[in-house]
Amino acid sequence: MSSTVVQDFNHVERCKDSLYMGTPPRGFMDPKLKKICQRYADRPRYVTLYDPEKRIPVYSAYTFKKTEGDRRVDYPWMYEPQLAEMDGNGNMLPFPTGYLHMKFEDSQAVLDDYSDVVLYERAHLNPDQHQSTPHDRAATYTLTNVVPEMREFNIGPWREFEERIRIRLNNFCRGTAFIVTGVTTRGNMIHRNNQGRVAIPEDVWSAYCCTEYDRNSPHVIRVLFPSHAALAKNAKEGNSVHEMTVQELEIFLKNNMDVDQNLQLFYDNCISPSPLPLYLQHTI
């Protein structure tokens, strides 16, 4: 897996293809955050905004690929060498055995951080069920795309939500669907050797944008396009997933994340480009 830490997602050719209109979510200002172009087999697959202090992603942004939703085969877990050393050759690598991981555990999570934790599971922000090819799926198995989610939440409400979105976009999105999935934090950490290692998300959120959708779908479906969002507590109970408009989610994130007040997940709020010429639009 090759991945690149970049100044800008546009810096790496085709990396911005994972973003609606080639534009990353606006308003994430913290200079400590690292932009990762997640590359696998020499091709960009998706992008991640990563917090090396909390050792979790803030969000991953990806394009949805139509699938049957079949369960995964076992892919190796990978890490991001370039978060640790800028002279790497750009290849993201499977975790080494033994103590080699000591070199890079300052800058990111390692498998040991999750090994003795009973309550939490490694949960993908870009889930493999939203990808189709073996390469696209394998590329989701990097710990830079993973957050600790309460087991009951991960295997229950959140997995059901991911499946609901998979079926909805499979059936009603006609063009490309762009998804951004991220987390909020409140300071809770997974500890290892008495050291706070990995931030535990307070909330998990997601939003999609699909401007080319089935205009003949039932009204209850049409109102969920071109964009919609969801929010849930990363908790053992009281963890149901609430769907809402992207604007409602953005208001929540402005109040619960270190973001600018001009936060915008999708360029121009994912407004569908009008098929009519401008001089006719006012006649509708």
N, C-alpha and C positions, 0 to 999 in steps of 0.2 A: 504494500500500500504506500503510495507516495502521496505526501501531503505537504502543503507549503504554507508557512506563516507569511502573510503578505501585509503590505501597508494598506492595501485597498483590494476589495474583491475583484475589481476590474483589472488588477495588475496582472493576473494570470489569465492567459487566453482561455475563453470559454467558461471560466469560473462563474461569471455573472449570469450564465444561462440558467442557473438555479434560482435566480431572483426575478420576480415579476418586473418587466420593463428594464431588466438589468440593474435594478436599483435596490440597495439593501434597506432594511428598516431604518427609519430616521429617528434620531434622538438618543441613541446609545452613545454617551459622550465620554465615558470613563476611559482615560488614556491607557490604563493598565490592561484593558481587554485586548485579546489577540484575535485577529481575523485569520481563520484557517480555511484554505482552499483544500477540501478533502479530496485528494487524488488517489486513484487506485488503478493499477495496470496502466499507468501513464495517461489516464484521463480524469479530468475533474468530475466528481460525482455530486457534490453538494457543498455547502459552506456552513461554517460554525463560527459563532462569536464566543470566545473562550475566556474564562476568568482563571488565570494561573494561580491566584491567591486562594480562591475558593476551590480550585481544582475541579470545576464542573463547567459545562457550557452554559452560557446565558440563553442562547437559542441555536438551533440548527434550522437552516432554510433549504428546501429541496423541492424538486418537481415530483409529483405523484406519477407512478407508472401503473398502468392497469394490470391487475393480477387476478389469479384465482384465489389468492389469500392462503395458499397451502403453507403448512408449517415448514420451518426452516430446517436445513441440514446444519451440522455443527461447523461453524466458521471459527477460526482462531481469533482471540482478542488481540488487538493491536494498540500500539502507543505512537506518540508523535515525537520523533527525535528532534525535530526542529524547534520545539518549545524549549528544549534543553540546550541545544548547541546550534548556532546559526551556520556552522560549517558542514552540516549534514548534506547528503546528496539529494535530499528531497523525498526519500523513500520512507513511508510509514512502515513500521516493522511489527511482526508478531513479538509478543513479550518474550524476552530471553528467560531461560531457567537460571536458578541460582541467584547470586547477589549482584548481577550486572545492573539490575534496575535501580540500584542506589544512585547511579549517576544522574538519573532523570526524575527521581521522585520529588525533588523540590518543585518542579514546574508543572507537574500534572499528577493525576491519580494513577496508582498502580494496582495490580490485582490484589496485593496484600491488603489494601485499604478495604476491600469488600469481602475478604475471605472469612473473617470471624464475625461478620455482622449478620445476626439472625433476623432482625426485624426488616431489613431493607434488601431490595434486589437491584441489580444493575438494569436500569430501564433506558431504552433508546429514546432519544427525541425524534430522530429520523428512524422510524421503525422498519425492520426488514420487510414486513408485510405490505408496506407501501412502495416497495421496489420489486422489480421483476427479474432482471437478469442475475445470474450468480455473482457477477462482478459488482453490480450495484448493491446487492444484498450484503456481500462480504464487506463492502466499504462502510457499512453502518456499524461494524463491530470494532470500533475504536473507542477507548474510554473517554476520548474527547467529545463523543456524541452521547455520553451516558451520565445519568444522574441517579442517586439513590432514591428509590421510591419504596414506600411502605408496601410490603408484599401483598396485603389484602387489596390495596388500591391498584397496584400494577396488574395483578392477574384478574381483577374484577372490573370496576367501573372504567378504568382507563383503557384496558384491552377491548372492552365492549365498544367504547367510543371510537378507537382506532378502526375497528371493524365496521362500525356504522358509517364512518367517513369513507372508508375504502369502497363500500357498496354504493354509497351515494355518488361518489366521483366516477366510479366505474360506469354507473348506469346513466348519469345525467350530464357529466362534463364532456363536451365534445372536443374541446381544444386541450391546452395544457393547464393543469391545476398546479398552482404554486402554494406551498405550505410553509409556514413558520411556526415552530413549536419551541416553547421556552419555559423558564421557571422564574419564580420569585424566591428570595431567601430572607430569613429573619435572624440569622446568626447561629442556628443549631448546626453542629458539626459531628461527623463521625470521627472518633478519636482512635489513634493507634500509638502505642508507646507514650501515652499521656500527652500526645500532641494532636491538636485539631487538624484533621487532614482533609476531609471532604465535606463541603457544605451540603446540608440536607434541605431540599426545596420545601418551602411552605406551600406554594401553589404551583400547579402545572397548567400551562395555557397553550392554546393552539389557534391558528387562523388559516383559512384557505382563500384563494382568489382564483376564480375560473370565469373568464369573461365570455367564453364561447360555450354556452350550455343549451340544453334542450328547452327551447321556448314553448314547446307543446307539452311539457311535463305538467302533472297536476299542480294546482296552485300551492298546496302545502310544500311542494318541492321547490317551485319557482321562487318563493320568498327566501329560500336559503342560498340564492345565487344573486349576483356573481360572487359574493363573499359572505363568509359567516365565521364565527369564532366560538370558543369554548373555554371554560375555566373550572378547575377543581382543586380541592384541598388534598395535599399529599398526606393522608391520614388513614387511621385504621377504620374509623367510622365517620359519618358526616362527610363522606368523600364522593358524593355523586357529582357527575359532570353536568354543568349548566351551560347550555348553548345560548349564545347572545350575538348581537351584531358586533362587527369588528370595532366600531366606534365605542360601544359599551366596554369592550375589553380594553381598549386604549385608555379610557378614563380610569379604569381600575389600575392598569399598569403605571400610569402617571402618579398615582397615589401610593403605590406599593413597590416601586423600583426606583433606582437611581438613574432616572432618565430625564431628558429635556421635556419641557412642556409642548414642544412641537412634535412629539412622538407620532410617527406614522408607520404602520407595519407594511402597507403596500402603497406604491407610488400612486398619487392622485386618488387614494382610497379605492383602488381597484374598480374605477368607473368603467363600464363597458364602452369601448370606442363605438361611437354611433355609426351605423352603416349609411346614414343619410348624409348628403352634402350639407354643409353648414347653412346655406341659404334656405333649405327646406325644413330645417329642424324646428323652427318656430311655428310651423303650420300644424304640427301634430296636436 
